[in-house]
Amino acid sequence: MRSFIRSNFIAGLGLCSLVAACDGDGADEIPSPPAPEALVVHIAPAPQRVTEAQLARLATARLEAGPSAQPALDERGLPAIDVRESRPIAIAASTTSDDLVTISSPLPAGTPGALPVCTVDFNSQWGIARMADQAYTTFTSAPHYQHWCNNSSYLVLTWPLNISHYHLGPEAANTCTGTSPNIGIKSGAQCINQKEGKLWPRVATNMGGNSGVEFWVKSAGNVPKNFDLKSLTVKGGSVEVWVAKNTGWWMWTGLGPGYWEFPQGDMIGDLRLFASGMNGTISYDNIQIAVIP
């Protein structure tokens, strides 16, 4: 019964393709990812400046999510329930792009040319286990996915934007929602070979519309850290990348499926991923960053 109710609730939201089969029959199937293909390598061009009109979309655009309770949003479109007390990068209340950034700038002189690269692959068993029921239904929950880098020297934190969650679907094909906290393989009406959700490698997906995910970094001692965005693998859709530098918000848009390299060597304090134009569904994986000591 629980499975039927959840499937029909999701059907009402039009999210069947993201999470589960919606006919109420058999195991809750998690749609298979696209067939593996050789990744096309792209070099990202110079970023564009985020305009005030684009920035205002964080405050004006909303994604209705049905009857489920959503946190109130502040004037920037961010959760008003401030779980960001430990957030290392303070963001001013002003919506002007320059005021929104408190740290980050081009890489300083003397920065090592080969900083250790950390790959945020959404596969950390520790990071998945911190979420309710190990995100076995693919829905993330506070504190959302977190990922240790450089021998647990730095922690990458994430938070959904314009909605209460995002999704971490299994990379494996033909998976299904098992008995909490398990994910399994769909076989007819059965969900077999179940194992804990933390044991399944994942891919990140937004909730469609203007929803996004924010990424930032702190040290093990809770000290804010800048980082350099090295690359990103787009699995589906068209991605818009926002980065916060000391000159304001900058972005790349229209990044289609493939492996994207960002050779600019900028030091940033905040990364946000949306669908291009803040309208659509995207999936991505393997965000590579280099944390600035």
N, C-alpha and C positions, 0 to 999 in steps of 0.2 A: 504493500500500500504506500509506504513512504516513497518508494521508487516511482510509483505511478504519479503521486502528487507532485514530486519534484520535477518529473519530466513534463507534466502538463503546465506547471508554473513557468518553466523555462520556455515551453512552446508559446505561452502567452506573451513572452518578451521577445519572441523571434530569435532566440539564441540557440536553437537546436543544433545548428551547424557547428557551434563552438564547444558544446559541452556533452550532450547526450542524445540518444535517440528519443523521439517524442511521441511514439505511437503507444506507449504504455505496455508494450509487449516485450517479453524476453529481458535479457540483461541490458543495463544502461550502457550503450556503446559510445565510446569516445571516438570521434571520427579520426581516421588514419591521416597522418601527414602526407604531403605530396611525395610521390616516388622520388628516391634519391637521384639527384643529377649532379653532374660536375658543376661546381660553383663557378660562376662567371666573376672574374676579378674586376672591380671598378676602382678608380682613383677619384675620390671626391674632389670637386673643384673648390675654389675659395668660398667660404660661407657668405650668406646674405645677412644684412642687418635685420633683426626683427623689428617691424614697425610698431608704432603705438596701436594702430588698428588691429594688428595681429595679436599683440599682447593683450588687448582688451577682450579677445575671445576667451581667455581664461576666466574672465569674470562674467561675460554675457551668455556664453554658450552653456547649455545644460544637457545632460543625457538622462532622460526619464527612465527609471528602472523598475517600474511597476510598484506594487504595494510594499516591497521590502524596505525596511528602514535604511535611510542613507544619512550620513553625517551632514550637518549644515555646512554650507560653503561660504567662505569669506569673500571679500571683494576681489580677490585674485583667483577665485575658483578653486581654492585649496581647502582641505577639510578644516573647519573652524575648531573642531576638537583638536587641541594642539598636543599631539603626541610627539611634537618636535622639540620638546624641552631639551633633549640631548642632541638635537640636530646641530651639527657643527657650524653650518653656514647660516648666519642670521639673514633674513630677508626683510627689508623695510616694508612698512605698510603702503608706501607710495607705489603707484602702478607705473611710474616712469621707468623706462628700461635701464637708465643709468643707476637709479637708486635701488633697483632690485638686486644689485650685485655688491657684495661687500669684499670679496676676495676673488682673485684670479687675474692673470695677465699673461703676456707672452712668457715663454720659458726664460727664466733668469740666466744671465751670463754665468758660465761655469757649471750649469746643470749637466750631469753625465749624459752622454749621447746614447747610452744603452741602459736605461733604467729597466729594472725587472718588469716584465709584462705579466699582468694578471688577467685570466680569462674568466669572466662571469658567465658560466655556462648553465646556470639554473639547475645544476645537478648535485649541489652540496647536500649531503644527507642531513647535516646539522641544520642548514638553512631551511630545508623542507620540514624537518621534524619540529621546528619552532612554530609552525602554523597549525591551526586546529585540524585534527585528524589527518595530519601530514598532507593536507591539500589533496586528498584522494578523489574528490569530485572535480578537481582542477581549479576551484575557486581559492584564491589566496585570502588570507586573513591576517590581521595585525599580530605580530610586527611585520608581516609580509616577508618576502624572501630576503635573506641576508647572506653574504658571501665573504669569507675570510680570504685575504690575499697575502702573498709574501710571507709564508710561514706564520700566519696569524698576527702579522704586524699591523695590518690595516683591515678595516671592515667596510665593505660596500653595503649600503642600506638602500632599500627601495620603498616607494610609496605610490599608490594609485592616485591619479589626478582626475577630478570631475566625476568620480564614482568611488564606491567603497572597496573595490577589489579589481584585480585583473586575473588572468588565467595562466596556469602552468600545466599544459597538456603533455602527456607522455610522447616521447619521440617514437616509440615503437608503434607498429601498425596494429589495427584490429584490437585495441584495448577496450576495457569496459570498467565501469564502477563496481567494485566488489563490496564486501562487507567492511565497514570502517575498521581500520584505516587503509584498506587494501585496494589495489588495482589488479586486474587480471586480464586474461585473453578471452575474447568473445568466441563462444562455440555454440552456435544455434541460440537457444534461449538461456544458455548457461554462461556464467563468468568463471572460467577455470584458471588454474595455475596462478592463484592470487598470491601477492606478496605486498609487503608494506609500501605505502606510497613513496616513502623516502628513497626506496631502492630503484625507482624508475627515473631515468634521465628525462628531463623536461625541456619544453620550448615555451617561451613567453608569448602570450597573445593578449591584445587589449580587448575592451568590451565594445568596440565599435564606436561610431559617432565621434565625439570630441574627447573621449577618454584617453588617458595616457599613463605613463609610468615615469617617475622621477628617480634618479640615482645620485647618491652623494657618498663621500668617503670620510671616515674618521680613523684615527689611530687607535690601537688597543688601549691607550690612555685617554681616549675621548677627546683628542685634539683634532681640530679640523684639518683636512688635507686637500690640497689641490691635486689634480691629476691631468694627464694627457690622454685624450681619446685616440686610440690607435686604429681600431677596426671594429666592424659590426657585420654580422651575417644576417641578411634579410631573408626570411623563409617564405613570406607571402605578403601580398599587398604592396602599397607604396608608402614608405616611411618618411616622416619628417623629424629631423634631429635638431633639438634646441640645446645650445650650450651657453653657460653664463661665464662671461669674461669681465674684466674690470671696465671694459668699454660698453657693457650692456649685453643684451641677449643677441646671439647670432644663430643662424640656422642653415641647414641643408634640407631641401625638400625634393620629392619625387625620386627617392632612392628605391629602386625596384629590387626584386630578388637577386641575390648574389652576395659576394664578399666585398665589402666596401672598406677601403683604406683611407685614413685621414692623415695625410703627411704634413699638415701645417705646423705641428709641434707647438700648439697653444696650451697654456696652463689654464684649466677651467675649474670652477668650483661646483658646478651643478650640470647634470645631463637630464634631458627630458625627451621621451620618444612618443610621438603621436603618429596617426595616419596623416598623409599629406593633406593639407587644408583642414586638418582636424575633423575629418569626416571619412570614416571607413574602418575596416578591420585589418590589422597587421599581425604578423608573427615574426619573431626574431630570436637569435641565439648568439652565444659566443661573443659577448662584448669585451673587447680587449682594451685595457687601460694600463697606464704606467703611473703609479702614484709618486708624486713629488715629495722627497724626504723633507 
